[in-house]
Amino acid sequence: YDIHVTIGNGFSAARSNCRRWIELTVEEQRAYVMRLLDALEVTDRDKRLKVARAILYLAQGVFDECDTEVDVLHWSRHNIFLLYDMGIFTALLELLSMEIDNSQACSSAVRKPAISLADSTELRVLLSIMYLMVETIRVQTEDDRPEWIAARETFKNELASPLYNGEPFALLLFTMVTKFCSMNAPHFPMKKVLLLLWKTILFTLGGFEELQEMKVRHRERLNLPPLPEDSIKVVRAMRAASPPASAMELIEQQQQQKRGRRSRRVLPLVKQDSLDTYNERDPFKNDDARDEEEDPEDTDSGIEGEVDPLDRDVIIQPPPPPPPLRPPTERVNFPKGLPWAPKVREKDIEHFLETSRNKFIGFTLGNDTETLVGLPRPIHESVKTLKQHKYMSIAEVQIKREEELQQCPLTLGEEEVEDTAAEMLYLGMLPNLSQYVIALLKLLLAAAPTSKAKTDSINILADVLPEEMPITVLQSMKLGIDVNRHKEIIVKAISALLLLLLKHFKLNHIYQFEIVSQHLVFANCIPLILKFFNQNIMSYISAKNSICVLDFPHCVVHEMPELTAESLEAGDSSQFCWRNLFSCINLLRILNKLTKWKHSRTMMLVVFKSAPILKRALKVKQAMMQLYVLKLLKIQTKYLGRQWRKSNMKTMSAIYQKVRHRLNDDWAYGNDIDARPWDFQAEECALRESIEKFNSRRYERNRNGDFAPVDNCLQSVLGQRVELPEDFHYSYEMWLEREVFSQPIQWEGLLQNP
């Protein structure tokens, strides 16, 4: 788990009458948990903390009685379902609410010059237990018992429903985040809060695979055609691009070798073929290329004027003559076609027909996409091809339905809104949505590796810094690794949380997605993500900020080896830090969602000079990350100028090879730039107006105030009791004189027809 484990003395309290926990019957275990539950209600703070630590020990798998890591995980799972069945989570939630509202602890933390681990001990223990419960119950295994499967569904519904304090559980955690960022509670352990918040959203709303299934079901309900492919499977089947170098670069490299500027072992063959998207290797190529060592001059230097990163893989020499004939079974059969089915929007077909009618006939027919009279035969074929690949998204259907509801509120009546988990979460988040978004981005900025430490920035290290600062080199190195790991986990949790919210709200209703994305844009999320990537991204992806021997449950089962400065400096043996790679992909996907189909936001990418930053990210040879970088480059390619496109043809080829084609999209040429003025304010204001109309119609109490019946009866109107201010009778005569008697009334005007 990405959560620090606090191991202290006194956990042997989990034993009953000197018997081991794993030897007790289930009934005896339940009786012991019941006693712990009763002890949680004591008023003494120290006793409560001791009981909470005993519950944490059970949730961690009574590791003192286990011999292997598998045993620890088995008993942790068993105990957590037992704890949930006994109602421990509800009791912990009450204690958590009490700690959040503890004004004395908050005020003392605000006054302290330096906050450490000691200021958040109770909160960290409570959040650790709750995190273990949410994460363990969320993950389904093959050997789950039927009662565990039922408990999972019950727990999921409880977390999503407004059962806890009249709101979903996630909102309580959002409140903790905003309270921390407003400096009212600087002792809150933000890493644990964000991890628990992310896992709660992941559990209640569902992950990416559940999202894909929900999307398929939603399209079926709307009678839309099925999706052309499963995007998750397509992305998993992709291979990282590594196109060969051009002839000009080969000549330059050979000249550099002759001058002695470079010493590099010349390889006869290519490591990856640029068109090899499908994981097969060319049978006529040798495998010696895999032994190539990285040249030090090819590492990321952070210079924006460098050669295209896709072009800098290996030196290519002409291949040797093919070997003798091989058996036909060894030949590689490449799948035909590109990975994505092309798509066309309805407005693309309308725009194409409008242009064609203007050219050949001289007038247009509006939104008519059926009438082709007077158009030449090739136009007929083009329209037929476009319609074959037409894709109607759920968002387009929702926008069209919303326009109908706004135009005919009485005829269409009330809209039936399904009480999904996403709907209940949005309803709870709506009043303070901007505060939640700004708080998350503040934390993301504070945890970004490119951010400089400032005195006025928020302190996200409250739950990692010890009371006494390190005095030895070893302690300093360990704390440095802990701090970096701490920041990486915060970035991971926030990026995953934001992406999940955007995807689920978009599926639930497009305008819910739009308001969250607009808050993100207004809070400078786009330059923040670009700032995050404006670093040595290869170093960030390959960072080794973890100590394997201290990972749970390894550290509690095996003997702890002596930590030395050399072992800490060496780090783990893994080539990549998957945590950081996951964070980078999430941030790129968020950036894609914010800018897709938004011309003004695309121009923000151009204005902030994102192209060289994104190009450097292509050095990470991971297919999914490259795909989302190429998507971001594709939408701004037409605005970068002909010279940029000319000198980055390998990047253009990679875009063509990996990114979905939108027929009629002029992304590679930029012929329609003059017709697209950049008016950021007008676009965002129009979008905000649509969002406010949607929220007003669906969520305001007096939704149809303009259409409410009016009381025209004189007696009932005069008989209504009107609340008057206390000082009204003092100034009543003066008001009567000024507003009634001194105003001339033209009685004849009432008799005349208007």
N, C-alpha and C positions, 0 to 999 in steps of 0.2 A: 504494500500500500504506500502511496505517496503521502505518508503522514508519519511524523516522528513519534516514536513509542517511548513513553516515560516508564522506566522500570525502577521501582523503589522497593524498599523493604516493607514487610508487612503484608505482602500478597499471599503469604501462607495462610491468611485468614480464610481463604476459600476452602480450606480443609475442615471437615466436620468431624468432631470427636477423634482427631488424629487419623481419620481415614482419608484416602485419596479421593479426589473428586471423580475421577474416571471409574472408581469402583462403586460409587453410589448408584442406587436405582433412580429411575426417572422421578419417582414420587419423592424420594429424599432430596433430590436436586431441586424439585419444585418447592418443597418446604423451606429449603435454605434460601432460595431466591425470594420467597415470600417474606422471610425475616429481614432480608436486605432491603426489600421494598418498604417495610414498616420503618426501618432504621433511617431511611432517606428523609423521613418527615420530622426528624429531631431538629430543634432550634440551634443546637450548638454547631457552629460552622466547621470546626475541625473534625467532629465526629461524622458530619455529612460527607466531608471530603474523603475520609477514610473509607466509608461505605461505597462512595462512588469509585474509588480506586479498586476496591474489591470487585465491583461489577465490571470495571474495565479489564481486570485480570481474567475474569470469566470470558469476556468478549474476545480477548486476545488468545484464548485457547488453552488456559491453564498450562502454560509452557513449561513450568517447573516439573510437571509430571509426565512430560512427553520426551521421547527419545529422537524423533525425526521431525522434519518440517511437515511432512504429510500428516502426522498425528496432530500437530499444532493446528493446521488448517481444518482438519476433520472436527476436532473438538471446538474450535472457534465457531464453525458453522452450526454445530449442534447446540452450543450454548446460546448463540444469538437468536435462533428461532425459539428457544426456550424462554429467553428474556423477553422477546416480543410477545409471546403468548401470555406471559405473566403481567403484561402491562407496564414494563419498565420504560418504554419509550415515552409514554404519556407523562410519567413521573419526572423523567429527565427534562421534558419540555417545560414543565412547570418550574423546575429549578433554573432552566436556562432563561425563561422569561423574568424570573426573579433577579438573576444576575444582570440581565440587560437593564432592568429598571433600578439597579442599585446605584442611586445617585451619589452615595458616599464614596463608593469605589471610583466612580467616574471623576468626581471632583478632586479626589486625592491624586488620581493619575494625571489629571490636567496640570496640577501644581508641581509634579515631579520633574526635575530637569532631565532625567534619563529613565526610560521605562525598560524593564527587563522581563525575563521569563517568570519571575516571582510574582508579578502583578496580575498574571492571567492564569494561575494554576487551576482554579476551579473551572473556569471557562474551558480551558484546554482539555481537562479530563472529561467534561460533559460532551464537548464537541467530538472528542475522539470516540467515545462510545456510540454516539449517534451516527457518526460517519461509518464506523464498522458495521452497524446494524443496517443502514441504508445500502451500503455497497454490497454486503454479503447477501442480503435478501434479494437485492436487485438481480444479481447474477444467477441464472438458472443452470443447473447441472443435470446430468443424465440420471443420477441416482437420487434425485429429490423425492421425498415421500409425498403422498397425495395431500397430507395436511400442510406440508410446507408450500406446495403449489397454491393451495387455497389461501394460506397466510400471505403469500406474495401479492396476490390480487387484492386482498383486503387492505394490506399496508399501502399498496400503490394508490388505491382509491382514497384512503384516509389522508395521505399526504397531499393529494391533488384537490381534495374537497375542503371547503371552509369550515372544517371541524375543529381545528386548533385555533382558539381565540377568534373565531369568526372569520378566518382568512386562511388561504393555503399556507402550508408550512414554509414555502419558499419566500413568502412575503416577510416573515419574521427575520429571515436571514438577510433579505434586501435591506430591511430596517437597520440591522447591525452594520451593514456596509456603509449606508449613508450616515449613520451616527458616527462611525469611525472617521469618515472622510471630512465631516464637518468639525472635527477636532473635539467633539463632545465626549468621546470615549476612546482615547488613544491607546488604551491597554487591550483592546479587543484583538484576539489572535486571527488576523485577517486570512492567513493561509488556510487555516482549518475552516473558517467560515466559508471561504470561496470554494474550497474542495467539496464541502457538504452541500453548498448551494448548487454547484455544477452536477453532482451526483443525484441530487433531489430532482432537478429538472430533467436529467437524463432518464431517471426512473419513471417519473410521472408522465412525461410527454413522450418519451421513446427516443431511441437512437436513430441513426441514419437508415438502417435496414427497416426498422418499423415505419419510418417516414416514407420510404419507398412503397411499402405495402399500403399505407394509408392513402398515398397519392393515387395508386392504382384503383383502390376502392372508391375514392372520391370521383375519379374520372368516370367510373362505371355509373355512379349515381347521377351524374350530370349528362349521361348518354354521349360522352366524348369518346373518340376512337382510342384504342389502347396506346401506351407509350411505344415508340419505335424500338427502344432497347432499354435494358436495365443499366443505368449509368454506373452503378457501383461495379458491376461485372466488367463493363467496358474499361473503366479506369484501372481496375486491378490487372487486366490483361495487357495494359500498355507497357512499353519498354522505354527507358530513358533515352533521349536523343543524344547521339554523338556523331554528327556528320563529319565526313573526311575534310581535310584541309583543301583549299583551292590551289591551282597550279602556281599562281603568283606567290602565295605564301610558301609553297615548297621551294621555289627559286630563292626567295629571301632567306629562308632557313638554311639552305645549302650554302649560300654566300656567307652567312654568319658563321657556319661551321668552318669554312675555309679560312676565315679571318681569325679563327681561334676564340671567337666570343662565346661559343657554346661547345660543350663536350657532352655529346649525347649518343647513346647506342642507337644506331640507325636500325630500325626494324623493317623487315621486308613486307610486313602485312598490316592490316587494319585490325583494331580491336573490336569496333562495332561499325556496321554499315549504316549509313544515314537512313536508308529506306527500310531497314530491318526492324519493323515495328512489332513483330509477332513472336519474338523470343527464339526463333530458329537461327542457327549459324550457317554461314555458307560452307558447304562441304569441301569447297576447293580452297579453303583458307586454313592456314596452320594455326595451332593453338598456342604457339610460342608467345604471341602478343600479350597473353594474359600475365606473363612474368615481367612485364615492363614496370620499371620503377618511376615514380613521379619525379619530374624534373623540378628542381627548386625554383627555377625562373617562371614556372607555370603556376605558381601559387598566387592567390589573390593579393594583388598589390593595392587595391582600392583606387586605382587610377581610372577615371571615367573614359579616357581616350584609348583604351586598350582594344586589342583584337576581339572580335565577337567571341564570347566564351564558348559558344557551340562549335567554333572553328578550331579550338585549341586543344585537341585531344591527343592525337598521335601523328607522327610523320608517316606519310604513305609512300611506298615505293611501288612500282609496277609489279603485279603479282607474277610469280614464277609460272612456267608452263604447266598446264594441268597434268596431274598424274594419269597413269593408265586408267582405262575404263573401269568404273566401279559398278557394283550390282545396282540395278534400278531401285531397289528398296531403300538405298541410302540417299536418294535424291530428296531435296527439300521441296515441298509443295507450299508455296506462299498463298495465304488466303487473299482473295481478290477484294478490292475496294478499300475504302477508308473506314476507320473505326466507328464513325458516327454517321447516322442517317441525316441527310440535309433537311433543314426546316424552312418553311415560309410562313410568314404571318399574313392575315387577311389584308392588312393595310399595305403590305408589299405588293400584293396582286392588284389592289386598287390603284396604287401609285404607278405600277407598270402599265396598266390599261389607260390611265389618265394621260401618261406621256405618249403612248402609242396613238390614242385618239386625237390628241392635239397635233401630232405629226402627220397622220394620214388623212384625217377627216376635217380637223379644224375646230372641233368642239368636244366637250366632255359630257358624260352622263352621270356624274356624281359617284356614288358608291356602288353602281351597277357593275357586277363582275361576271354577268352571264351573257350580256348582249355583245356579240363580236361582229355585227354587221358592218361591212365596209373595211374591215381590217384584212391585211394579206394573210396568206396561208402560214407563213412562218410564225406570225403572232399567235395564230390559233394553236400551233404546236407548243409555243412557249407557255401560253396560259394553261394548256393541258398539263404540261410538266410541272408548272408551279402548283397547280391544284392537287397533283398527286402527292406532293410533299408538304401540303398545307398542314400546319399544326396549330390547333386552338388550345391555349393554355387555360388552366383553371382560373388564373388571375383575370384573363380577358372576360370570361363568363361572369365572374364576380363583379367586375367593373360595370359591365352591361346591365346586370341585374340591379346594381346600386343606382344607376341612372334612371331606370324604370321606377324604382321605389321612390326616388326623389321627385320625379315628375308626377306620379299618380299615387300619392300617399293614401287617399281615401279608397280608391278603386282596388288597389292591391292589398290593402289592409296591413295587419301586423305581420312582420317577418318572423318565421319560426327559427329561433336560434338554438342550436343544439348545445347542451351543457357539456362540452368537451373539457378536458383538462387545460388545454391551451386557452379556451374561452374564459374559464374561471380565473386563470392566472392573469390574462390581459385585463379583465375587469378589475382585479385587485391592484394591478400595477398602474393603471391609467391615471389616477389622481397625482401620483408622484413619479411618473415615468421619466421625466427629464432629470430628476435628482438621481435616480438609479443609474441612468446611462452615464451621467457626468461622473458619478462616484466610481463606476467601473473603469472608465477611461483614465481617471486620476491614478487609480491603482496600477493600471497597465503602464502608464507613463513612468510611475515611480519604480516599477520592476524592470523596465526596458534596459538592456545592457548599454545602450547609447546615451542614457540619461545621466546628466551630471548631478552630483549630490548638492542640494541647495538647503539652506537653513530653513526656508519657509515651506519646503515640500513635506508631504506626509511621511511619517516614519512607519514603513511596512515591516521593520525588523524587530518589532516589539516581542514577538514570540519566537525569536531565535537567539537574541543576545543574552548571555548569562549575566548574573548579578555581578560577578567579579570578572573583569576583562582578562584575557589570557596573558600569561607572563613568560611562557616558553615559546620557542619557534614551532614546536609540534602543535601546541594548542592554537596558535595563531593560524597555522595552515588549516587545521580542522575547522576552525570557525569560518575562515574564508571560503572553504568548500561548502559549508553549511549555508552561508549567506547566499552564495551563487545558486545553490540548489533551491533554496527558499524562493528566490526571485523567479527561477525557471518554472517552479510549480505554480506560482501565482499567474504568470503569463499563460501557462497551459490551461489553467482553470478558467480564466477570464475569456480567452480566445474561444475555447470550446463552448462556454456558456453563451456568449454573444451569438455564435454561429447557430447553436440550437434554437435560441429564441427567434432569430431571423427566419430560419427555415420553417419552424412550427407556426409562427404567426402568418407567414406567407401562405401556407397551406390552409390555415383556418380562415383568414380573410386578407386579401391583398392590402387593404388600407391599414390593418393592424401592423403588417410588415412595414408599410411606408412610413408610419409615424415613428416607429423605432429607428428606422434607417435615417429619417430626417433629423431626429435628435442626435444620432451619431455624427452625421455630417456637420450639423451646427456646432457640435462640441469638438470639432477639428479631428475627427477620427481618421480621415484620409491622410493628412500630413503626419499624424502620429504613427500610422502603420508604415508609411514610407520612411519615417525617421528610424523605425525599428529595423528596417531592412538596409538602411544606410550604414552598414558595418561589414566587417569581414565575416560574411555569412557562413563560409566554410568552417571557420574557427568556431562559430556558434553551434553549427550542426554537429561538429565532432568534439564538443566540450566534454570533459570528464569530471563533472562536479558531483561525484557520488563515491561513497566508500562501501564496497560490496560487503565487507565483513560486518558492517554495522546495519545492514538491511534486515528488516524483520521478515520472517521468523529465523533467519540464519543466525542472527546474533544471540538468540536465547537458547538455541539447541546445541550449537557447536562451541568449542572452546575458543575464546577470543584471542587471536594472535596479537603479538605486540605491535602496535602501530608505530611506524617510523616516518620520518620526513621523506625518505626515499619511496616508501610504499604509497604514501599519500600523493606524492608528485607523479608517480607512475599512473595512478588512476586504475580504472577497470580495463578489461581487455576488449570491450566492444568498440567497433570502428566508428559507430555513430551514436549520438544521444537521441534516441527515438522520441524522448519527451520534447526536445527542442524542434525536431523535424515536424512533429505533430502540431506544435504551436505555430510554426511558420506556415504550414499548409492551411491551418484554420484562419490565420490573419489574411492570407491571400484570398481565401474564399469569401471572407467578409468584405474585402475590398472589391471583389468581383460583384457581390450582391449589391453593394452601395452604388456602383457605377453603371451597372447593366441597363441599357436603354435610357440612360440619363445623360443627355448631351452636355449639360452644364457641368456635371460631376466628372465626366470624361475629360473635359477641358481643364479641370483642376489637376488631373494627373499630368497633363501636358505642362501647365503653368508651374507645377512643383518639380518639373524635370525628373519624372519618375523613370523614364526609359533607361538611362544608364544604371540606375539602382536595380531595376528589375532584371536587366541583362546580366548583372553580376550574380543575381540569384539563380540564373540558369546553370551556373557551374555545379550546383548540387545535382548529381546524376540520379535523380529520383523522379519517376515518371509522373506521379500525381502532382508533385510540386511544380515540375516543369509545365504541366498542362495549364495550371492556373496562372503561372507567370505569362505564358504565351497568350492566354485569353486577355490578360490586361494589356499586353503589348498590341494585340490585334485591334482593340477598340480605339487605340490612339494612333495607329500607324499612319492613317491618312493625314494627320495633323503634324507629323514630324518632318515632313518635307521630302522631296525626291532624293536628295543627297543621302539622307539617313537610310532610306529604303535601298538605295543603290549599294551602300557600303555594308548593309546587313542582310544580304540575300539569304544567307544560311538560316538566319532567324526567321525570315519570311517563309522559307521552305518548311521549317519546323512548324510554323503556324498552320500552313496548308496541310501538313501531314497529320497533326494531332488535334486541332481545334475543329469543332463542328462548323460545317459550311451553312451559311445563310444565303440562299440563292438571291441574286440581285444585290447582294451586299458589296459595295464598292470599296472594301476595306484596304485593298492593296494599291489603289490608285489615287484616291482623294479628289475625285472630280467634282463633288458636290459641296466642297468646303464653303464657297462663297454664299451658298443658299442657307447656311446654318449659322446664323449669328449667335454669339454666346451671351445670353441674357440669363444669368444665374438667378437673379432676384425674381424675374417674371415666372420662370419655370417652377421654382420652389414655392412661390406664393400661390400659384394655381394648384399645385399639389396639396399645399396646406389647406386651401379652401375645400378641396374635395374630402380631405381627411376630417376636417371639422364638421362638415355636413354629415358624414358617416357617423362620427361619434355622437353628434347631436341627435340624429335620428334614432340610433340604436340604444344609447346609454343614458340620455338625459331623462329625468322623470317626467317633465312636462313636454313630452315629445311633440304632441300635436296641439300646442297652445294656440296657434293661429287658427286652428279649425275647431276649437272647443265651442260648444253652444253658448250663446249670450243670453243673459236674463233680461228680457224687455219689459217685464211687469213693473209698473211704477211703485206699487205698494211693497213688493218684495225687495226692490232695490232700496227704497227709502227706509224699509224696516231693518236693513242689515246693520249690525253693530260695527261701527268703525272705531279702530283704536286711534285715539288722539293723544298728542304729546301732553305732558303734565302742565306746561305753561300756556296751553292753548286758551284757557278761559281768561287769562290776563290780557291777551292781545286780541281777543275775539272782536271786540267793537272796532278796534283800529283796522283790523283786516276787513270787516264788513264795510266800513266807510271807504277804504281804498279800493277794494276789489269789486264791490257791488254798487253802492250808491253813487260813487263818483264816476262810474263808467256809463256813458250814454248808450242806450239800447235802441236800435233801429227796429221797432216792432213791425213797421211796414215791410221791411225786407223779408220777414218770415212768410208774408202773403204772396210775394212775387215768385214766379217760377224761375228756377236757376237757368 
